[in-house]
């Protein structure tokens, strides 16, 4: 029987990063993955393929709407080759997954394919093709991730009534895609197919899209997506989804309890994700789950069983790949006797629509709820020379700072490249910077990042220079 210092169950961003860090710290490490490719949901059917399609569809949309104003003339009609677009997406996924395999080999991590389940707290059975092998692990890290959630009355046929997984590999452009859920996944994939020519209608139970983010971002993104042709039904409760041949009928009640009926040829159900522990046999090791199916952990990400830890989507907190990576590193360093830390308030959130949406820290709604006195600085992206040069005029940056100390408490962005710009805010807040600190740092001109400086100036005695 093979013996390891650490076994990691699941090879998504949290799992494979945990394995690499354990190996770097001198631990004999194995990673267990039930699929034939590494990388988990994120690399295979999540972050990476969706970004590939977002970029490809963005190029297509620019070609048919914006190239001419740049003096780029394409003779004849611009044609979409969906099969080729999907092939490119698959190639990006394959290269990325191969990269993870390379890292496993480089760090001498044993990759074991099969479904891992606990035999007891120190032994793991791995089943593949009806055969079972057992390994012994001094410590185990559960990193089994999540799966798309569903509503109890919706039957997912994965052909016309689909999840994000199927939406990433459609063989045709929908005529009308009805998206249930106005969160990150629904909006990103909705925008992909809107750019490619589909009619897209988003149905959201809450009174605004991206409801967990600052309301200023929700308002601006709604305005931009409406301008792009996306339709919205907010404060609307879906009550049935029925398929008849190639037609999908969605019935819902609006905020006045009036029934509305939508018909389309595809329905994307994107109502969040749920932790995945099926087949783990956690009870055999004595590991406790909470009422939401998540693995219970303490502040050290340790379960109630002292040698078993859990990270990522399968534990409490935001379901984000980079949060899982930080937790994977945290557990590895804890096992090595180090004292790592994670500030969950400073885990950024991003929506990869265009314009991109990004945020870190407290929203204005949270500060009000907590009774924290704050000041606000806003700056519109359209006031930047860089925005005018690229034609990316939509969006804004909003900085919230403590009224007395000027410490930055939250940064909320929508605009071009804000997914990258948010790192500046995270860095500043990690070092407890004030709005004035940011306002006094030189930002290259012309860049989108200048908007961060201007928003900081606006929060510092309303000193923005270019509005």
C-alpha positions as CSV (number, residue, x, y, z in Angstrom):
1,X,0.0,0.0,0.0
2,X,1.3,3.4,-1.0
3,X,1.8,5.9,1.9
4,X,1.7,9.6,1.7
5,X,2.1,12.6,3.9
6,X,-0.8,14.3,2.1
7,X,-3.5,13.1,-0.2
8,X,-5.6,15.7,-2.0
9,X,-9.0,14.7,-3.3
10,X,-9.9,16.8,-6.3
11,X,-7.6,18.6,-8.8
12,X,-9.3,21.9,-9.3
13,X,-7.5,25.2,-8.6
14,X,-7.7,24.7,-4.8
15,X,-6.6,21.0,-5.0
16,X,-3.7,21.2,-7.4
17,X,-2.3,24.4,-5.8
18,X,-2.5,22.7,-2.4
19,X,-0.7,19.6,-3.8
20,X,2.1,21.8,-5.3
21,X,2.6,23.8,-2.1
22,X,2.7,20.6,-0.1
23,X,5.3,19.1,-2.4
24,X,7.3,22.3,-2.3
25,X,7.4,22.0,1.5
26,X,8.8,18.5,1.3
27,X,5.7,16.4,1.8
28,X,5.1,13.2,-0.2
29,X,1.9,14.1,-2.0
30,X,-0.8,12.4,-4.0
31,X,-3.7,14.0,-5.9
32,X,-6.8,12.0,-6.6
33,X,-9.0,13.0,-9.6
34,X,-12.1,11.1,-10.9
35,X,-11.8,12.6,-14.4
36,X,-9.1,11.9,-17.0
37,X,-8.0,15.5,-17.1
38,X,-6.8,17.7,-14.2
39,X,-8.1,21.1,-13.3
40,X,-11.6,20.5,-12.0
41,X,-14.6,22.6,-12.9
42,X,-12.6,25.8,-13.4
43,X,-10.3,24.6,-16.1
44,X,-12.6,22.1,-17.8
45,X,-16.1,23.5,-17.7
46,X,-15.9,26.9,-15.9
47,X,-13.5,29.8,-15.7
48,X,-11.2,28.9,-18.6
49,X,-13.6,27.8,-21.4
50,X,-16.0,30.6,-20.5
51,X,-13.3,33.2,-20.8
52,X,-12.2,31.7,-24.1
53,X,-15.7,32.1,-25.5
54,X,-16.1,35.6,-24.0
55,X,-12.9,36.7,-25.8
56,X,-13.8,35.0,-29.1
57,X,-17.3,36.4,-29.1
58,X,-15.9,39.9,-28.2
59,X,-13.7,39.8,-31.3
60,X,-16.7,38.8,-33.4
61,X,-18.9,41.5,-31.9
62,X,-16.2,44.1,-32.5
63,X,-15.7,43.0,-36.1
64,X,-19.4,43.6,-36.9
65,X,-20.0,46.7,-34.8
66,X,-16.7,48.6,-34.2
67,X,-14.1,47.8,-36.8
68,X,-15.4,50.2,-39.4
69,X,-15.0,53.2,-37.1
70,X,-11.3,52.2,-36.6
71,X,-10.8,52.3,-40.3
72,X,-10.8,48.5,-40.7
73,X,-12.9,47.5,-43.6
74,X,-13.7,43.8,-44.2
75,X,-14.8,43.0,-47.8
76,X,-18.0,40.9,-47.7
77,X,-20.0,39.7,-44.7
78,X,-18.3,38.8,-41.5
79,X,-19.2,35.2,-40.9
80,X,-19.3,33.2,-37.6
81,X,-17.8,29.7,-37.5
82,X,-19.2,28.4,-34.2
83,X,-17.5,25.0,-34.6
84,X,-14.1,26.7,-35.0
85,X,-14.8,29.0,-32.1
86,X,-15.6,25.9,-29.9
87,X,-12.5,24.1,-31.2
88,X,-10.4,27.0,-30.1
89,X,-12.1,27.0,-26.7
90,X,-11.3,23.3,-26.4
91,X,-7.7,23.8,-27.4
92,X,-7.3,26.5,-24.7
93,X,-8.8,24.1,-22.1
94,X,-6.5,21.3,-23.2
95,X,-3.4,23.4,-23.0
96,X,-4.3,24.6,-19.6
97,X,-5.1,21.1,-18.2
98,X,-1.8,19.8,-19.8
99,X,0.0,22.6,-17.9
100,X,-1.4,21.3,-14.6
101,X,-0.2,17.8,-15.4
102,X,3.2,19.2,-16.2
103,X,3.3,20.9,-12.8
104,X,2.3,17.6,-11.1
105,X,5.2,15.8,-12.8
106,X,7.6,18.7,-12.1
107,X,6.8,18.6,-8.4
108,X,6.8,14.8,-8.2
109,X,3.2,14.5,-7.2
110,X,1.5,11.2,-7.8
111,X,-1.7,11.6,-9.8
112,X,-4.2,8.8,-9.2
113,X,-7.2,8.7,-11.4
114,X,-10.5,7.4,-9.9
115,X,-13.2,8.3,-7.4
116,X,-11.7,8.9,-3.9
117,X,-13.7,7.9,-0.9
118,X,-12.7,7.5,2.8
119,X,-12.3,4.0,4.2
120,X,-11.4,5.6,7.5
121,X,-9.6,8.8,8.6
122,X,-6.2,7.7,7.2
123,X,-7.1,5.4,4.3
124,X,-8.7,6.3,1.0
125,X,-10.2,4.0,-1.5
126,X,-9.8,4.9,-5.2
127,X,-12.2,3.3,-7.6
128,X,-11.8,3.2,-11.3
129,X,-13.5,0.9,-13.8
130,X,-14.7,-1.4,-11.1
131,X,-11.3,-1.9,-9.5
132,X,-10.4,-0.4,-6.1
133,X,-7.0,0.5,-4.7
134,X,-6.3,1.9,-1.3
135,X,-3.7,4.4,-0.1
136,X,-2.7,5.6,3.3
137,X,-2.5,9.3,4.0
138,X,-1.2,11.0,7.2
139,X,-3.3,14.1,6.2
140,X,-6.0,14.5,3.6
141,X,-7.3,17.7,2.0
142,X,-10.8,17.6,0.6
143,X,-11.1,19.7,-2.5
144,X,-14.0,18.2,-4.4
145,X,-15.5,21.6,-5.5
146,X,-19.1,22.2,-6.6
147,X,-21.7,21.5,-9.2
148,X,-24.4,23.7,-10.8
149,X,-27.4,24.1,-8.6
150,X,-31.0,23.7,-9.8
151,X,-34.5,24.6,-8.8
152,X,-36.6,21.5,-7.6
153,X,-39.3,21.8,-10.3
154,X,-36.9,22.2,-13.3
155,X,-35.9,19.0,-15.2
156,X,-32.5,19.5,-16.7
157,X,-32.4,17.5,-20.0
158,X,-29.0,19.0,-20.8
159,X,-30.1,19.5,-24.4
160,X,-32.5,22.5,-24.3
161,X,-32.8,23.0,-20.6
162,X,-29.1,23.3,-19.7
163,X,-26.5,24.3,-17.2
164,X,-23.3,26.3,-17.8
165,X,-21.6,23.0,-18.7
166,X,-23.8,22.4,-21.7
167,X,-23.8,26.1,-22.6
168,X,-20.1,25.9,-23.2
169,X,-20.4,23.4,-26.0
170,X,-23.6,24.3,-28.0
171,X,-23.6,23.3,-31.6
172,X,-25.8,26.2,-32.7
173,X,-26.6,29.7,-31.8
174,X,-29.9,29.9,-29.9
175,X,-32.7,31.9,-31.4
176,X,-33.8,32.9,-27.9
177,X,-31.9,31.9,-24.8
178,X,-33.8,32.4,-21.5
179,X,-31.4,32.7,-18.7
180,X,-32.7,31.9,-15.2
181,X,-30.4,33.8,-12.8
182,X,-28.8,37.2,-13.1
183,X,-25.5,36.3,-11.4
184,X,-22.0,35.9,-12.8
185,X,-22.4,32.7,-14.8
186,X,-25.8,33.7,-16.4
187,X,-24.6,37.1,-17.4
188,X,-21.3,36.0,-18.8
189,X,-22.7,33.2,-20.9
190,X,-25.8,35.3,-21.8
191,X,-23.5,38.0,-23.2
192,X,-21.5,35.4,-25.2
193,X,-24.6,34.3,-27.0
194,X,-26.1,37.8,-27.3
195,X,-22.9,38.9,-29.2
196,X,-23.2,35.8,-31.4
197,X,-26.8,36.8,-32.4
198,X,-29.1,35.2,-29.9
199,X,-32.0,37.0,-28.3
200,X,-31.3,36.8,-24.6
201,X,-33.7,37.3,-21.7
202,X,-32.5,37.2,-18.1
203,X,-35.0,36.3,-15.3
204,X,-33.8,37.2,-11.8
205,X,-35.6,36.6,-8.5
206,X,-33.9,39.6,-6.8
207,X,-34.6,43.2,-7.6
208,X,-31.2,43.6,-9.4
209,X,-28.6,41.6,-11.2
210,X,-25.3,40.6,-9.5
211,X,-27.2,41.2,-6.2
212,X,-24.3,40.4,-3.9
213,X,-22.2,43.3,-5.4
214,X,-22.5,47.0,-4.8
215,X,-25.7,48.4,-6.2
216,X,-23.8,51.0,-8.3
217,X,-22.3,48.1,-10.2
218,X,-25.6,46.4,-10.7
219,X,-27.2,49.6,-12.0
220,X,-24.4,50.4,-14.5
221,X,-24.1,46.8,-15.8
222,X,-27.9,46.6,-16.3
223,X,-27.8,49.8,-18.3
224,X,-24.9,48.6,-20.5
225,X,-26.4,45.1,-21.1
226,X,-29.7,46.6,-22.0
227,X,-27.9,48.8,-24.5
228,X,-26.4,45.6,-26.0
229,X,-29.9,44.1,-26.4
230,X,-30.2,41.9,-23.3
231,X,-33.7,41.9,-21.8
232,X,-34.4,41.7,-18.1
233,X,-37.2,40.6,-15.8
234,X,-36.2,41.5,-12.3
235,X,-38.0,40.7,-9.0
236,X,-39.5,37.8,-10.9
237,X,-40.0,34.3,-9.5
238,X,-39.8,31.4,-12.0
239,X,-42.4,28.7,-11.3
240,X,-42.2,26.3,-14.2
241,X,-40.0,25.4,-17.1
242,X,-41.4,23.1,-19.7
243,X,-40.0,21.7,-23.0
244,X,-42.2,20.8,-26.0
245,X,-40.0,19.7,-28.9
246,X,-37.5,22.5,-29.6
247,X,-39.6,25.1,-27.6
248,X,-39.1,26.0,-24.0
249,X,-41.8,27.8,-22.1
250,X,-40.9,29.5,-18.8
251,X,-43.7,30.8,-16.6
252,X,-43.0,33.2,-13.8
253,X,-44.6,35.7,-11.5
254,X,-43.4,39.3,-11.6
255,X,-43.2,41.6,-8.6
256,X,-46.9,42.4,-8.8
257,X,-47.7,38.6,-8.8
258,X,-48.7,38.8,-12.4
259,X,-47.9,35.8,-14.5
260,X,-45.5,36.3,-17.4
261,X,-44.7,33.6,-20.0
262,X,-41.5,33.5,-22.0
263,X,-40.8,31.2,-25.0
264,X,-37.4,30.3,-26.3
265,X,-35.4,27.4,-27.8
266,X,-32.9,27.2,-24.9
267,X,-33.1,27.8,-21.2
268,X,-29.9,28.3,-19.2
269,X,-30.4,27.5,-15.5
270,X,-27.7,29.5,-13.6
271,X,-29.0,29.7,-10.1
272,X,-25.7,29.2,-8.4
273,X,-23.6,26.2,-7.4
274,X,-23.7,23.7,-4.6
275,X,-20.9,21.8,-2.8
276,X,-20.1,18.4,-4.2
277,X,-19.4,15.6,-1.8
278,X,-21.1,12.7,-3.5
279,X,-19.1,9.5,-3.3
280,X,-16.7,10.9,-0.7
281,X,-18.0,8.7,2.1
282,X,-17.2,11.4,4.6
283,X,-19.0,9.6,7.4
284,X,-16.5,6.7,7.2
285,X,-13.8,9.1,8.4
286,X,-16.2,10.9,10.8
287,X,-16.1,14.1,8.9
288,X,-19.2,16.3,9.5
289,X,-21.2,18.2,6.9
290,X,-23.4,21.2,7.6
291,X,-27.1,21.6,6.6
292,X,-26.1,23.0,3.2
293,X,-24.0,19.9,2.4
294,X,-20.7,21.8,3.0
295,X,-17.8,20.3,4.9
296,X,-17.6,21.9,8.3
297,X,-14.2,23.5,9.0
298,X,-12.7,25.7,11.7
299,X,-10.6,28.9,11.2
300,X,-7.6,26.6,10.1
301,X,-9.8,24.9,7.5
302,X,-9.5,21.7,9.6
303,X,-12.6,19.5,9.9
304,X,-13.7,17.9,13.1
305,X,-11.2,15.1,12.3
306,X,-7.8,16.5,13.1
307,X,-5.9,15.2,10.1
308,X,-8.5,16.1,7.5
309,X,-8.9,19.5,6.0
310,X,-11.2,21.0,3.4
311,X,-10.9,23.9,1.0
312,X,-12.7,25.8,-1.9
313,X,-16.3,25.5,-3.0
314,X,-16.9,22.5,-0.7
315,X,-16.5,24.8,2.4
316,X,-18.2,28.0,3.5
317,X,-17.4,31.3,1.7
318,X,-17.4,32.6,-1.8
319,X,-17.1,30.0,-4.6
320,X,-14.1,31.4,-6.3
321,X,-11.1,29.7,-7.9
322,X,-8.7,32.2,-6.4
323,X,-10.2,31.8,-2.9
324,X,-9.7,28.0,-3.2
325,X,-6.1,28.6,-4.3
326,X,-5.4,30.7,-1.2
327,X,-7.0,28.1,1.0
328,X,-4.9,25.3,-0.6
329,X,-1.7,27.2,0.1
330,X,-3.0,28.1,3.6
331,X,-3.6,24.4,4.5
332,X,-0.2,23.2,3.1
333,X,1.7,25.9,5.1
334,X,-0.3,25.0,8.2
335,X,0.6,21.4,7.8
336,X,4.3,22.5,7.6
337,X,4.0,24.3,10.9
338,X,3.9,27.8,9.4
339,X,1.4,30.5,10.3
340,X,-0.3,31.7,7.1
341,X,-3.3,34.0,7.0
342,X,-6.2,34.8,4.7
343,X,-8.3,37.9,4.9
344,X,-11.6,36.9,3.4
345,X,-12.7,40.5,3.2
346,X,-9.9,41.0,0.6
347,X,-10.8,38.2,-1.8
348,X,-11.9,40.1,-5.0
349,X,-14.9,39.2,-7.0
350,X,-15.1,39.6,-10.8
351,X,-17.7,39.3,-13.5
352,X,-16.0,38.8,-16.9
353,X,-18.7,40.5,-19.0
354,X,-17.6,43.5,-21.1
355,X,-17.3,45.9,-19.5
356,X,-15.8,43.8,-16.7
357,X,-17.1,44.2,-13.1
358,X,-14.8,43.8,-10.1
359,X,-14.9,44.5,-6.4
360,X,-13.2,44.0,-3.1
361,X,-14.1,44.9,0.5
362,X,-17.3,46.2,1.8
363,X,-20.2,47.4,-0.4
364,X,-22.0,50.6,0.4
365,X,-25.0,48.5,1.5
366,X,-22.9,46.6,4.0
367,X,-21.3,49.7,5.5
368,X,-24.8,51.2,6.0
369,X,-26.0,48.0,7.6
370,X,-23.0,47.9,9.9
371,X,-23.4,51.5,10.8
372,X,-19.9,52.5,9.6
373,X,-19.6,56.1,8.6
374,X,-17.9,56.4,5.2
375,X,-17.2,58.8,2.3
376,X,-17.4,58.0,-1.3
377,X,-15.3,58.9,-4.4
378,X,-16.6,58.1,-7.9
379,X,-15.0,58.6,-11.3
380,X,-16.5,57.8,-14.7
381,X,-14.4,55.7,-17.2
382,X,-15.5,57.9,-20.1
383,X,-13.5,60.8,-18.6
384,X,-10.2,59.0,-19.4
385,X,-8.2,59.6,-22.5
386,X,-7.4,55.9,-22.6
387,X,-11.1,55.1,-22.6
388,X,-11.7,57.4,-25.5
389,X,-8.8,56.0,-27.4
390,X,-10.1,52.4,-27.1
391,X,-13.8,53.3,-27.3
392,X,-14.5,51.7,-23.9
393,X,-16.5,54.5,-22.4
394,X,-18.9,52.7,-20.1
395,X,-18.3,52.2,-16.4
396,X,-17.0,53.8,-13.3
397,X,-14.8,53.3,-10.3
398,X,-16.1,53.9,-6.8
399,X,-14.0,54.0,-3.6
400,X,-15.4,53.9,-0.1
401,X,-13.2,55.1,2.7
402,X,-13.7,55.5,6.4
403,X,-15.1,59.0,7.2
404,X,-12.5,59.7,10.0
405,X,-9.4,57.7,9.2
406,X,-9.7,57.7,5.3
407,X,-8.8,54.0,5.3
408,X,-10.1,52.3,2.1
409,X,-13.0,50.0,3.0
410,X,-14.2,48.9,-0.4
411,X,-13.5,49.4,-4.1
412,X,-16.1,48.7,-6.8
413,X,-15.3,48.9,-10.5
414,X,-17.0,48.4,-13.8
415,X,-15.1,49.1,-17.0
416,X,-12.5,47.9,-19.4
417,X,-9.8,45.7,-17.7
418,X,-11.2,46.1,-14.2
419,X,-10.6,42.4,-13.6
420,X,-6.9,43.3,-13.6
421,X,-7.3,46.8,-12.0
422,X,-8.8,45.3,-8.9
423,X,-5.4,43.9,-7.9
424,X,-4.3,47.5,-7.2
425,X,-7.2,47.9,-4.7
426,X,-6.5,44.5,-3.1
427,X,-2.8,45.5,-2.6
428,X,-3.7,48.9,-1.2
429,X,-6.3,47.5,1.2
430,X,-3.9,44.6,2.3
431,X,-1.6,47.4,3.5
432,X,-4.5,49.4,5.0
433,X,-3.9,52.3,2.6
434,X,-6.0,55.5,2.8
435,X,-7.7,57.0,-0.2
436,X,-5.1,59.8,0.0
437,X,-2.3,57.2,-0.2
438,X,-3.7,56.0,-3.5
439,X,-4.4,59.5,-4.8
440,X,-0.7,60.5,-4.2
441,X,0.7,57.5,-6.2
442,X,1.7,58.1,-9.8
443,X,-0.4,56.3,-12.3
444,X,0.8,56.1,-15.9
445,X,-1.0,58.2,-18.5
446,X,-3.0,57.3,-20.5
447,X,-4.3,54.1,-18.7
448,X,-7.5,52.8,-17.3
449,X,-5.8,52.7,-13.9
450,X,-5.8,56.5,-13.8
451,X,-9.5,56.1,-12.9
452,X,-8.5,54.5,-9.6
453,X,-6.3,57.5,-8.7
454,X,-9.1,59.9,-9.7
455,X,-11.7,58.0,-7.6
456,X,-9.3,58.2,-4.7
457,X,-8.9,61.9,-5.3
458,X,-12.7,62.2,-5.3
459,X,-12.9,60.4,-2.0
460,X,-10.2,62.8,-0.6
461,X,-12.1,66.1,-0.3
462,X,-13.7,65.7,-3.7
463,X,-10.4,66.5,-5.5
464,X,-10.9,64.6,-8.8
465,X,-9.0,66.4,-11.5
466,X,-10.7,65.4,-14.7
467,X,-14.4,65.7,-14.0
